[in-house]
Amino acid sequence: MKRRDFLKMSAALSLIPGSAFAVGGGFEVMRTEAEWKALLSETEYLVMRAEATERPNTSALNLEKRAGIFHCKGCDLPLYESQTKYDSGTGWPSFYEALPDAVGTKPDNTLFTQRTEVHCRRCGSHLGHIFEDGPEPTGKRHCLNGVSLTFKPTNSS
């Protein structure tokens, strides 16, 4: 099975009620499936709403080194300060800490392993996963999909 087929199958399975992202509500920003599809590209939709993963080393945000804030692509909530970004060598934008009250987490037991999924606390968009192999001061690695984020540089005036 090709990786692309696997990701499409995984995304489709995640939409089945009772699966990882069949979240019924409780978020401040709620949209219908049609509204999300109109707002996002196909890849963004698969990642942010169906918990797929973008290919490594494909996000321009891997190379982003300016001062600023990374926001949720789904609702524009500020999520991560650029000072907490580091090169993890994984091929995805990585951070050691989120802004206060910016993200939520839940267990992810897919792919035959237990991980911690991280999502935007305001709209529920899937961002990526948190691992315990990050740098100090937190020891965490928030390994994120660049398509789930937008970057806003800090004004230098």
N, C-alpha and C positions, 0 to 999 in steps of 0.2 A: 504494500500500500504506500503510495506517495505521501509525503508530509502534508501537502496541500489537501489531499483527500481526507487525511486523518483530522486535520484542523477543521475542515468543513463538517465532518461527521461529529466531532467533539462539540462544535458550536451548535449543531442541530440538536444533539442530545441534551445540551445544557438548557434548551428552551422547554423541555418536557417538564410539566409540573412536578415539583418535588426534587428537581435537580438543583445544582449549585446556585444558579441565578434566577430561579423562579421566585423572586422576591415580590410579594404582593403589594407592598406599599411601605409607608412610614417615612418616606423621604420628603423633604421640603419641596423639591422640584420633581414633579411627576409629569411624564409625557406618555402619550400612547405609543405603541410600536410604530405606527405610521408617522407620527411626529418625529420620533428618533431617527427613523430611516430617511426622512426628508432633511434632517439636520446634519447627518453624518454620512461619510463615504461608506462603501461596503466594508472596507477593512476596519474603519473606526467602529462601525456598528458591531461587527463580529467580535472585536476586542472589548469594547466598552459595555455592550449589552449582552453578549453571549459568551464572554470570558475566554475568548481565543487569545492567542499570543502572536504578536507581530514577529517577523523574522529578525534575528539578531543583526546588529550593525546596519539597520536600514533607517534609523531615525536620525534626522539632522540634529536633534537635541543632544545626541551623544557628544557632539563637538561644541555645544553651547558653553561658553566660559564667561560670559558677561555677568555683571551683577544684576540681579532681578529676582522675579518671582515666577514660579511655574504654577499654572492654573489648570483647573479641570476643563477639558475641552467641552464637556457636556453642560456645565452650568457656570463656568468662569469663577468658581470658588478658588481663592489662593490656597495652594497646597504645600509647596516646598520652597524654601529660600535657596538661592543659588549657593550660598556659603556652605550648605549641607550636602551639595552634590560632589561626587568624587568618581574617579575612573575605576570601576570594579573589574574591568577586563572581561566582562560578561557579554558585551555587545548591546546592553540596554542602559538607559539613563538610570543611575543609582544614587541614592541619597541615604544618609544615616539617620535622618529625623524629619518628620513632617511638622508643619505648623500646628500649634495647639488647636484642638477640636476641628481639624480639617479632614481627617480620614477615619474610616471605620475598618474593622477587620472581622474575618470569620474563618473557621476551619475550612480547608479545601482538601478533600481526600481523593481527588481524581489522580489519574496517572500512577496509580499503585503506590502512592506515598502521601504523607501528611504534610501539608504546607499551610501557611497563613496567607489568605487572600487579603488584599488591601483595596478598598474602594473609597470613592468620594462620599463623605458623610452626608452631603446635601442632595445629590441626585442618584447615588448608588452606582455610578459608573465604575466598572472594573478598571483598576489601575495596574495591578501586577501582584507581586508577592513580597512578603517580608521574610528574610532569612537571618539566622543568628551568626553570620560570618562577616559582619561589617566592621568598620573601624571604630575606635573610641571617638567620642565619649559614650556612645550608646551600644556599640557592638552589633548594631542592626544594619541590614542591607535591604533597603526598599528598592527592589528591582522592578522598574516600571516600564510600561509600554509607552513609547514616545507619542504614539497616535492618540493617547488618552490625555495628552497635555498640550497646553499652549505656553509660550514664554513671553513675559513682559519685562523688558529691561528697565532698570531703575534710571530715572532721569538724572543726568549728571549736572544739572544746574543748581 
